[in-house]
Amino acid sequence: MSSTLVTPAAVQAHRDPNVRRWLTAYTCSMLGDSVYYLALSWAAVRAGSAAQAGLVMSASALPRAVLMLGGGVIADRLGPRRVVIGSDALRCAAVLAVAALLYLTSPGLWPLALLALVFGTVDAVFVPAVGALPARITGKDQLARVQGMRGLAIRFASVVGAPLGGLGVAVGGACAAFALAGALIAVSVPLLLSVRIRELPGERADGPRATARADLSAGLRYIRGHRVLAPLMLAIALGDLGFVGPLNVGLTLLADHRGWGASGMGWVLAGFGVGAGAASLLLTLRGRLPRAGLVAGVTIVVGSLAIGALAYAPGLWAAVGIALLVGLLTGLSGAMCGALLQTQADPAYLGRVTAVSSLISLGFTPLSMPLAAAAIGTWGLGPVYLVSASVCALGGVVALVVPALRRAELPA
């Protein structure tokens, strides 16, 4: 039996025990994910060739991208809390099953590939539900603060998860690392069961008899016709498209070209992480920034200038400073965009709105990485960084020139 939060949160989100339980559950789940990916890559490399390991690692991408929109429909139909609990339980069971299999035998690559497929399929439902859940556990005026808290959890998991996974591998190989990942994900389930939720007005706007296909079509029509959400999705798509390539494959090639090596690239990534973490901490403590649409547009534009400047940094420490600025600005713009998605969307469509934005970020924009690598090989680092920065800046321009988005505010 689920517990229900009858009234909106009367306290700030970071002081609310209910939100803290959700945050702890989310952090454990993200930590488990980080340990899982390290364990999967280690086990795949040990069981097959580098090319086979690459295929295993990418096996989750296709089902996640193909099924993401359907996952949004499921989150809206069943409720995000129920979907998140079921997703974590299924992921935990799958990881522990592979850990047991590795302990008992040496099965090769097939269970690893199957596990990756299961994770990708479950992620297609889990990601939209996670995005739709905060609106059910706190008031609209606290959603920007929750976005900051969620950002801190992601940064913490990325920093701590890899060493934890490495420790698991060192102690007991991939089997122990998978068991650790499963245990961390398992912790989230009882915590989520204790989280109180509240019904949102208009949560069943589509009607109980609508088919899943009709729900999906209704969600896409809703986004397309919305004065804020439609341009916001375009701004997110352009911003991510111009950001992902330079800050992933582009950074690797830049570090190699400049002779910074792996340690130098690590310092640049650390600068980015510190900046993004600072943005999340600012929102966690402050809770709300006025003129959210304007802030999102300005930070995307200025952040794109910093992205372009990264290729022309005179030295490693200048690059670290620029990366810190990129992290701060993109962290702020990302949190503002996320909070606007949550507060502008009708509650009945939150899962589908989150699914579309997640599909843009997790499904489409990673395609820019091989394109960026090929373009850098043809035209060099500088021109490609400038083009990517221009594409990213277009996202900010959209936010600034569309009046409804530029004037969008978060609830006070």
C-alpha positions, 0 to 999 in steps of 0.5 A, a space after each residue: 500500500 503506497 503512502 500519499 502526501 496530502 498537502 504540498 511540502 511546507 518546508 524547503 526541499 533540502 530540509 524535508 525528510 520525505 525529499 531526503 529519502 527520495 534523494 538517498 534512494 536516487 543516489 544509491 541507484 545512481 551509485 549502483 549504475 556507476 558500479 554496474 557500468 564499470 563491472 560490465 566493461 571489465 567483465 566484457 574485456 576479460 571475456 572477449 575482444 575489444 570490439 566485442 566488449 564495445 558491442 556489449 557496452 553499447 547494447 543498451 543504447 538501442 532499446 533505450 532509444 527505441 522504447 523511451 517514448 513508450 516508457 513515458 506513456 507507462 510512467 504516466 499511466 502507472 504512476 512514476 513511483 510505482 515504475 521507479 520501484 519496479 525498475 530498480 527491483 528488476 535491475 537489481 535482480 538482473 545484476 545479482 543473477 549475472 553476479 551469481 552466474 559469474 561466481 558459479 561458471 565462466 559463461 562468456 559474453 552472452 549473459 553480459 550482452 543480455 544484461 546490457 539489453 535488459 538494462 537498456 529496456 528498463 532504462 527506457 521506462 526508468 528515466 521518464 519515471 525518475 523525471 516525473 517523480 519530483 513533482 509528486 514529492 514536493 511543491 512546484 516552488 521547490 522543483 529548482 532546488 530538487 534539480 540542484 539536489 539531483 545534480 549533486 547526487 549525479 556528481 557524487 555517484 560519478 565521482 564515488 562510483 568508479 572507485 567503488 567499482 574498482 574496489 569491488 573488482 580488486 576484491 572479488 573480480 567482476 562477480 563482486 562488483 556486480 554484487 555490489 552494484 545490485 546491493 546499492 540498487 536494492 537499497 533504493 527500493 525500501 527507501 522509495 516505498 517509504 516516500 510519500 507522494 501526492 496526487 496532482 491535479 489533472 493527472 488523468 487528463 487523457 481518460 482511463 480508456 485511451 490506448 497506449 498509442 493514443 496516449 503517446 500521440 496526445 503527449 506529442 501533440 501536447 508538447 508541439 502545441 505548448 507555448 513554452 515546452 515546444 521551444 524549450 525542447 528545441 533549445 535543449 536539443 540544440 544545446 546538447 547537440 553542440 555540447 556533447 561532441 566537444 566535451 566527450 570525444 573532442 576533449 580526448 582528441 584535444 588532450 592528445 593533440 596538446 600533449 596533456 595526456 590522460 592526467 591532463 584530460 582528467 584535470 579538465 574533466 574535474 574542472 567541468 565537474 566542479 563547475 557543474 557541482 557548484 551550479 547544483 549546490 547553488 540551486 540546492 541552497 538558493 532554491 530558485 532563480 528569478 526569470 528562469 527562461 532568460 537565465 537559461 537562454 543567457 547561460 546557454 549562449 555564454 556557455 557556448 562561447 566558453 565551449 568554443 574557447 576551450 579549443 584555443 586555451 593557451 595551456 592546461 590550467 587555462 583549459 581547466 578554468 574554462 572547463 569549470 566555467 562551462 560546467 557552471 553555466 551548463 549546470 545552471 542552464 540544465 537545471 533551469 531547463 529541467 525545472 521549467 519542464 517540470 513546472 510548465 508541463 501538465 501533471 498528466 503529461 510529465 512522464 511523456 514530456 520527460 521521455 521526449 527530453 531524455 530521448 533528445 539527450 540520451 538517444 539523439 545527441 550522442 550521435 554527434 560524437 562520431 560526427 565530431 570525431 570525423 569532422 575533427 579528423 577532416 578540419 581540425 579541432 578549432 573549426 569543429 569546436 567553433 561550429 559546435 559552439 555555434 550550434 549550442 548558442 542557437 539553443 540559447 538564441 531560441 530561448 531568448 527570442 521566443 517571448 513565452 520561453 524568455 519570460 517563463 518563471 518558476 513558481 515563487 
